[in-house]
Amino acid sequence: MKQLGNQLGKLPGKRLGNSTMRRLLRSEKGQAAVLVMITATSMMALAAASVETGHVYYAYQRLVASTNSAALAGAAAMPNTTQASLNVAQYSSQSGDLNATSMLLNVTATPTYQCLNAVSNTLNVACETSTGAAGGYNALSVTQTATIPMWFGGLIGMHQMNVSYTAKAAMAGGQNTPWNIAIVLDATPSMAYYDNGMQCNGTQLTCAKGGIQALLNDLYPCGLGQTCASSTTYVDSVSLFVFPAVTSGTVYKDSTCGVGSPTAVAYTFPDPPSNTTLPSSDTYLVVTWSNDYKTTDSSTALNTSSHMVIAAGGGGCSGVSTRFEWTYYPQAIDAAQAALLVQQAANPGSQNAMIILGDGDLNACASNANTTAGACNTTPISLIASEGTLNGTGTIASNPSGYESYAYPSALGECGQAVLEAQAATAAGTKVYTIGYGSPTTGSCVTDKTYSASMTATGGTWGPGKQGCDALAAMASAAVNFYSDDGSGCEASAPSNQNITKLTAIFRAITSNLSTPRLIPSGTT
C-alpha cells in the first residue's frame, strides 16, 4: 500500500500542477513590480511638474515686482529722463542691479517715456521737460524681458522659458492730500541785488516772489468743483514767513498794495536759552494760512485780491520788501515749524512742508561777540538778548560757559544752528525743502569756521568750515529736497535736481515732490 502511494506521488500531472502554480505566482509578482514602477514614475513626473510650475510662477512674480519697482523708481526722477533711466536700471532685475536674481537670466529693462492725456486729465499731472518747462513727458513704461532656467524641463527638451512684463507709472504730481506749506523767505539786503538775468529782470527778491507765484499756480487750494475761500475746506494751505522780522503793527504792508514797507526789527531773544521765542510785538509771519490764492483748482490765474498773492508780488503789487538786518534763519524756522504743528493739529490727516529760500550764508552780528572765533560785532547789531546772555559773546571771564558755545541762540556757528533747527523740524514730521539762490561755496558761514555743530543729515553733511551751499543741503529733509540755481557753483545734491535751476521750475518741482509716483494700467493712453 505504501509503495502504491509513493508511485502516485510521482505522477506527471501532480508535478505539472505545482510548477504551473509557481509560474503563475511569479508572473503576478512581476506585474505588481511593473505597476509600482509605472505609478512611481507618474507620481515623480507629477511632482516635478508641480515643482517646476511653482518655480516658474515665483520667478515670473519676481519679474513683475522688479518691473513695478523700476517703473516707480524711474517715475520718481521724472521729468529728468536721464536720471529716470538710471533709476530704472538700478531697480531692475538686470545682472548686478538691485533686483537681480539667479531665477531670471538675460534680463533687459527698457524704459519708454510718454505724454499721456489720461494722466494729464485725470491725475492733473502735466507733461514736463527735464528743466521743468512745458512739453516733455508725464509717464513712463518699463518692459523687462528675461529667461527662466528650467529645473526639470530638460527631461522633455525644454531648458528655459522666455517671459516679459510691462509696467507703467505716472510721475508725481496732481495729488489731493491736504498739505500745510510754510514758506520761509530771505528778505535780507543781499536779496536787493539785481539778478544776473538768468531768473528774471529784477532784484533777487522779485525773482524769488515770481517762484512763489509759480508754486501757488500749481497747488490745489480746495476740493474739485469748489469755489476756494477762507471758509472752504482746504487741500493746500500756504503761509508766508519772512526774515528778518518786522513789527506786528506794520506787517500788513507786505500784503497790501501801495502802503509802503513794514518796520524791520532785530532777531530778539527775550531770555535765552529758556525763552527763544520772538516777542509778541514782532513777527516773521506775513500771511497766515491761506487757500484763496486761486478761486478754483482749475483756475489758470491767481486771485489778485488774495493777501498771499499780493505778498508774492502778484496783481501789479510790490509785495514783500527787503529789510535792513543781516541773515539768521533759526528763529524764523522755529516760528514756521510751530505754526505748522498748530495747523496740523487743527486739521487731522494733513501733512506739513516747509520751503526755505535763501543763500545759506548766515552772518548776523551781536554786541560783544567773540570775534576771535569768527563772530561778527559790526553794525547792524542783529542778534539781541532782552535779558540774559547770548552764546558766542563775552569772554572767558564774563561768559565762561557760553563764549565759545555754538548752541542756539549763539553768535557762533550760525549756519550749523540753522541745520539743527531744520533737522528738528524734519524729525517732527515736516518735509523740509531748501532752495539755494546764489549760494556761495567759498567765503561764507564765517561764524562756523571753528565752532559749529557736526552732523550727517539725510540731505548732506555739516561741520566747522563748511559753506552756505553745504548748509542748505544739510537743512533739507533729503537730498532730493535740495535745489539750487547754481549761480555760484552750488549744485543740487541729487542728480535729478541738477538740471532744474530756474526758480519757477524749482517751485513746480517741489509741488510734484509733495506727491508720489503711481502705477497706472498698462493700457493707459
C-alpha positions in Angstrom: 0.0 0.0 0.0 2.8 2.4 0.9 4.5 1.5 -2.3 1.4 2.4 -4.3 1.2 5.8 -2.6 4.8 6.6 -3.5 4.1 5.8 -7.1 1.0 8.1 -7.2 3.1 10.9 -5.8 5.4 10.7 -8.8 2.6 11.1 -11.5 3.4 13.7 -14.1 0.0 15.5 -13.6 0.9 16.3 -9.9 4.3 17.8 -10.9 2.7 19.8 -13.7 0.2 21.4 -11.3 2.8 22.6 -8.8 5.1 24.1 -11.5 2.2 25.9 -13.2 1.1 27.4 -9.8 4.6 28.6 -9.1 4.9 30.2 -12.5 1.6 31.9 -12.1 2.6 33.3 -8.7 5.9 34.6 -10.1 4.0 36.2 -13.0 1.7 38.2 -10.7 4.7 39.4 -8.7 6.3 40.8 -11.9 3.1 42.5 -12.9 2.9 44.2 -9.5 6.5 45.4 -9.8 5.7 46.9 -13.2 2.6 48.6 -11.8 4.6 50.0 -8.9 7.3 51.3 -11.3 4.7 53.0 -13.6 2.9 54.5 -10.6 6.1 55.8 -9.0 7.3 57.3 -12.3 4.0 59.0 -12.8 4.0 60.4 -9.3 7.6 61.7 -9.7 6.7 63.3 -13.0 3.6 65.0 -11.5 5.7 66.2 -8.5 8.4 67.5 -10.8 5.8 69.3 -12.9 4.3 70.8 -9.8 7.6 72.0 -8.5 8.5 73.4 -12.0 5.2 75.2 -12.2 5.8 76.8 -8.8 9.3 77.7 -9.7 8.2 79.4 -13.0 5.4 81.2 -11.2 7.6 82.5 -8.4 10.3 83.6 -10.9 7.7 85.4 -13.0 6.4 87.2 -9.9 9.9 88.3 -9.2 10.0 89.8 -12.7 6.6 91.5 -12.1 7.7 93.0 -8.8 11.0 94.3 -10.1 9.4 95.8 -13.2 6.9 97.7 -11.0 9.7 98.8 -8.7 11.8 100.0 -11.7 8.8 101.9 -13.2 8.1 103.7 -9.9 11.8 104.5 -9.3 12.0 105.9 -12.8 8.8 108.0 -12.4 10.2 109.4 -9.1 13.1 111.0 -11.0 10.9 112.5 -13.8 10.9 114.8 -15.6 14.6 114.2 -15.7 14.6 111.3 -18.1 18.4 110.8 -17.9 18.2 110.1 -14.1 14.9 108.2 -14.6 16.6 105.8 -17.0 19.4 105.3 -14.4 16.8 104.6 -11.7 15.0 102.1 -14.0 18.3 100.2 -14.5 19.2 100.3 -10.8 15.9 98.7 -9.7 15.6 96.2 -12.5 16.5 92.5 -12.4 19.4 93.0 -14.8 22.7 91.4 -13.8 24.3 93.5 -11.0 21.2 95.6 -10.3 19.3 95.7 -7.0 16.6 93.1 -8.0 18.9 90.7 -9.9 18.2 87.0 -9.2 19.5 83.7 -10.4 15.9 82.8 -11.3 15.9 85.3 -14.1 18.7 85.3 -16.7 19.5 87.5 -19.8 17.3 90.3 -18.4 16.8 93.6 -20.3 14.9 96.6 -19.0 13.7 99.2 -21.5 12.0 102.4 -20.4 9.8 104.4 -22.8 8.7 107.9 -21.9 5.2 109.1 -22.8 2.9 112.2 -22.6 -0.5 110.6 -21.7 -3.7 112.5 -21.9 -5.3 110.4 -19.2 -2.6 111.3 -16.8 -3.0 115.0 -17.6 -6.7 115.0 -17.4 -7.4 112.5 -14.6 -4.4 112.9 -12.3 -3.7 116.6 -13.1 0.0 115.8 -13.9 1.2 117.9 -16.8 3.9 116.8 -19.2 7.2 118.5 -18.5 10.8 118.6 -19.8 13.8 117.8 -17.6 14.2 121.6 -16.9 10.5 121.9 -15.7 9.3 123.5 -18.9 6.1 122.6 -20.7 6.1 119.6 -23.1 8.1 116.5 -22.4 6.5 113.6 -20.6 4.4 112.7 -17.6 4.6 108.9 -17.6 6.9 106.0 -18.5 6.5 102.4 -19.5 9.1 99.8 -18.5 9.3 96.4 -20.2 11.5 93.7 -18.9 12.3 90.5 -20.8 14.1 87.5 -19.3 14.6 83.8 -19.5 13.7 81.4 -16.7 16.1 78.4 -16.5 14.1 75.2 -16.0 14.9 72.7 -13.3 13.3 69.6 -14.9 12.3 70.9 -18.3 15.5 69.3 -19.8 13.8 65.9 -19.4 11.5 66.9 -22.2 13.9 69.1 -24.1 12.7 72.4 -22.6 15.7 74.0 -20.9 14.3 77.6 -20.5 11.2 79.7 -20.8 11.1 83.3 -22.2 9.0 85.8 -20.3 8.3 89.5 -20.3 6.3 92.0 -18.3 5.4 95.7 -18.8 4.6 98.2 -16.0 3.5 101.8 -16.5 3.8 104.7 -13.9 2.7 108.3 -13.8 5.2 110.8 -12.4 4.5 112.5 -9.2 2.0 115.4 -9.0 -1.7 116.1 -9.0 -2.3 114.8 -5.5 -5.1 116.0 -3.2 -3.6 115.1 0.1 -4.1 118.2 2.4 -0.8 120.0 2.9 0.2 122.8 5.2 3.0 124.6 3.4 5.1 127.2 5.2 7.4 129.3 3.0 10.4 130.9 4.8 11.7 133.7 2.6 15.0 135.5 2.9 14.5 139.3 2.6 17.9 140.5 3.8 19.8 143.2 2.0 21.6 140.7 -0.3 18.2 139.9 -1.9 18.0 143.5 -3.2 20.8 142.8 -5.6 19.8 142.6 -9.2 19.6 139.1 -10.7 22.0 138.3 -13.5 19.1 137.8 -15.8 19.0 134.0 -15.6 16.0 134.1 -13.3 14.2 137.4 -14.1 14.7 141.0 -14.9 14.7 142.5 -11.4 16.1 142.0 -7.9 16.7 138.6 -6.4 13.7 139.1 -4.2 11.5 139.9 -7.2 12.6 136.7 -8.8 12.0 134.7 -5.6 8.5 136.1 -5.4 7.9 135.0 -9.0 8.9 131.5 -8.0 6.3 131.6 -5.2 3.7 132.7 -7.7 4.6 129.6 -9.8 4.1 127.4 -6.7 0.7 128.9 -6.0 -0.4 128.3 -9.6 0.4 124.6 -9.3 -1.1 124.0 -5.9 -4.7 122.9 -5.2 -6.3 125.4 -2.7 -9.6 123.5 -2.3 -11.5 120.4 -3.4 -12.5 119.9 -7.1 -15.6 121.8 -8.1 -15.5 124.2 -5.1 -15.0 127.9 -5.1 -11.9 128.5 -2.9 -12.3 130.8 0.0 -11.1 131.1 3.6 -14.2 129.2 4.7 -13.7 126.3 2.2 -12.2 123.0 3.2 -8.6 123.3 2.0 -6.3 121.0 0.2 -3.1 123.0 0.0 -2.9 125.8 2.6 0.0 128.2 2.5 1.6 130.6 4.9 4.5 133.0 4.3 7.2 133.7 6.9 9.8 136.4 6.0 13.1 137.1 7.8 14.3 139.5 9.3 11.2 140.1 11.4 9.0 143.2 11.4 6.8 144.9 13.9 3.4 143.2 14.2 1.7 146.6 13.7 3.3 147.2 10.3 3.5 143.7 8.8 0.2 144.2 6.9 2.2 146.5 4.5 3.9 143.4 2.9 0.5 142.1 1.8 -1.3 145.3 0.9 -0.8 147.4 -2.3 0.7 150.9 -2.2 1.2 151.4 1.6 5.0 151.3 1.9 7.2 148.9 3.8 7.0 147.4 7.3 9.4 148.3 10.1 12.2 145.8 10.5 13.4 144.6 13.9 16.4 142.6 15.1 16.4 138.8 15.9 15.4 139.2 19.6 15.5 136.6 22.3 13.6 137.5 25.5 15.7 135.4 27.8 17.9 132.7 26.2 18.1 129.8 26.4 14.8 129.4 28.4 12.8 131.7 26.1 13.9 132.0 22.4 10.5 133.0 21.0 10.3 136.3 19.2 8.5 139.0 21.3 4.8 139.3 20.5 5.3 142.9 19.3 7.4 141.4 16.4 6.6 138.8 13.8 8.0 136.7 11.0 4.5 135.8 9.7 3.5 137.9 6.8 0.4 135.9 5.6 -1.3 133.3 7.8 -2.8 130.1 6.4 -4.4 130.9 3.0 -6.3 128.9 0.4 -7.8 131.8 -1.5 -4.8 132.3 -3.8 -6.9 130.7 -6.6 -10.7 130.9 -7.0 -10.9 127.2 -8.1 -8.5 124.4 -8.6 -8.8 124.7 -12.3 -8.0 128.4 -12.4 -5.1 129.4 -14.6 -4.7 132.8 -13.0 -4.0 133.7 -9.4 -6.6 135.6 -7.3 -5.1 139.1 -7.2 -7.2 140.1 -4.2 -5.6 137.4 -2.0 -3.1 138.7 0.5 -0.9 135.7 -0.3 -0.8 136.6 -3.9 -0.2 140.3 -3.2 2.7 139.4 -0.8 4.2 137.4 -3.6 4.1 140.4 -6.0 1.0 139.4 -7.9 -1.5 141.8 -9.4 1.0 144.5 -10.0 1.8 145.0 -6.3 5.3 145.1 -5.0 4.7 142.6 -2.2 7.4 141.7 0.4 10.2 144.2 0.6 13.8 143.8 1.9 14.7 144.6 5.5 18.0 146.0 6.7 19.1 143.3 9.1 21.6 140.6 8.3 20.9 136.9 7.9 19.9 134.5 10.6 17.5 131.6 9.9 16.9 129.5 13.1 14.3 131.7 14.9 12.2 132.0 11.7 12.4 128.3 11.1 11.2 127.7 14.7 8.3 130.1 14.2 7.3 128.4 10.9 7.5 124.9 12.5 5.4 125.9 15.5 2.7 127.3 13.2 2.8 124.1 11.1 2.2 121.9 14.2 -0.7 124.0 15.3 -2.3 123.9 11.8 -1.8 120.1 11.6 -3.4 119.6 15.0 -6.4 121.6 13.9 -6.7 119.6 10.6 -6.1 115.9 11.3 -4.8 114.0 8.3 -2.9 116.9 6.9 0.8 116.9 6.3 3.5 119.5 6.8 6.1 121.0 4.5 8.5 123.9 4.8 10.2 125.6 1.9 13.3 127.7 2.8 14.7 130.1 0.2 18.0 132.0 0.7 21.7 131.9 0.0 22.5 129.9 3.2 25.2 132.4 4.4 24.2 133.3 8.0 26.1 136.4 9.1 24.1 138.3 11.8 26.1 140.3 14.3 25.9 140.7 18.1 27.2 143.1 20.7 30.4 141.9 22.4 30.6 138.9 20.0 33.5 136.5 20.2 35.2 137.9 17.1 38.4 135.8 17.7 36.3 132.7 16.9 34.7 134.2 13.9 31.6 136.0 15.3 30.5 139.5 14.0 30.0 142.6 16.1 29.6 145.4 13.5 26.5 147.4 12.6 23.7 146.5 12.3 23.6 144.5 15.6 21.0 141.9 14.5 21.2 139.3 17.4 19.9 140.7 20.7 19.0 139.2 24.1 16.5 141.3 26.0 17.6 139.5 29.2 20.4 137.1 29.8 23.4 136.5 27.6 23.8 135.1 24.1 26.2 132.2 23.5 29.2 133.2 21.4 29.5 136.6 23.2 31.6 137.9 26.0 34.9 136.5 27.3 36.0 133.6 29.4 35.6 135.8 32.4 32.1 137.3 31.7 30.6 134.2 30.0 32.7 131.2 30.8 30.2 128.5 29.8 29.0 130.2 26.6 31.5 132.4 24.9 32.8 129.5 22.7 29.4 127.7 22.5 27.5 127.4 19.2 24.3 126.2 20.9 21.2 128.1 19.7 20.9 131.0 20.1 24.6 132.0 19.5 26.7 134.4 17.6 28.9 131.4 16.7 28.0 128.5 14.4 25.0 130.3 12.9 24.8 128.1 9.8 25.1 125.0 12.0 22.2 126.3 14.1 20.0 126.6 11.0 20.9 123.0 10.1 20.0 121.7 13.6 16.6 123.6 13.7 15.7 122.5 10.2 16.5 118.9 11.0 14.5 119.1 14.2 11.5 120.1 12.0 12.2 117.0 9.9 12.3 114.8 13.0 8.9 116.2 13.9 7.4 115.0 10.5 7.8 118.1 8.4 9.2 117.7 4.9 11.8 120.5 4.6 12.8 121.8 1.2 15.6 124.3 0.7 16.4 126.5 -2.3 19.8 127.9 -2.7 19.7 131.2 -4.6 23.3 132.4 -5.3 24.5 130.2 -2.5 28.3 130.5 -2.0 30.7 127.7 -2.0 33.6 129.7 -0.5 34.0 132.6 1.9 30.7 132.0 3.7 29.4 130.9 7.1 32.4 132.6 8.7 30.9 132.2 12.2 31.2 128.4 11.8 34.9 128.3 10.8 35.9 126.9 14.3 32.9 126.3 16.4 29.8 124.7 14.8 27.6 121.6 15.0 28.9 118.5 13.3 26.3 116.1 11.9 25.4 113.9 8.9 21.9 114.7 7.9 19.8 113.0 5.2 20.3 115.9 2.9 24.1 116.3 3.5 26.9 116.6 6.0 27.7 119.7 8.1 30.6 120.7 10.3 33.1 123.5 11.0 34.5 125.1 7.9 31.5 124.2 5.6 29.9 126.7 3.4 26.5 128.3 2.7 25.7 125.7 -0.1 26.5 122.9 2.3 24.3 124.4 5.0 21.2 124.5 2.7 21.9 120.9 1.6 22.1 119.7 5.2 19.0 121.6 6.2 16.8 119.7 3.6 15.0 116.6 4.8 16.6 114.6 1.9 19.0 115.1 -0.9 16.1 115.3 -3.4 14.6 118.2 -1.3 17.6 120.5 -2.0 17.5 122.7 -5.1 19.9 125.4 -6.3 20.1 127.9 -9.1 23.8 127.0 -9.3 24.6 130.7 -9.5 27.9 130.5 -7.6 28.8 126.9 -8.4 26.5 125.5 -5.8 24.9 122.4 -7.4 21.9 120.4 -6.1 22.9 117.1 -4.4 20.5 114.8 -6.2 21.3 114.3 -9.9 17.5 114.5 -10.7 17.6 118.2 -9.4 20.7 119.4 -11.1 19.0 120.4 -14.4 16.3 122.3 -12.5 17.8 125.7 -11.9 15.1 128.2 -12.7 13.2 129.3 -9.6 9.8 128.9 -11.3 10.8 125.3 -12.3 12.2 124.6 -8.8 8.9 125.6 -7.1 6.9 123.5 -9.6 9.3 120.5 -8.9 8.6 120.9 -5.2 4.8 120.8 -5.9 5.3 117.4 -7.7 7.6 116.2 -4.9 4.8 116.7 -2.4 3.1 113.7 -4.0 4.4 110.3 -5.1 4.5 108.5 -8.5 1.8 105.9 -9.1 1.4 102.7 -11.1 -1.3 103.0 -13.8 -2.9 100.4 -16.1 -0.5 99.4 -18.9 -3.2 100.3 -21.5 -3.4 103.9 -20.3 -3.2 106.4 -23.2 
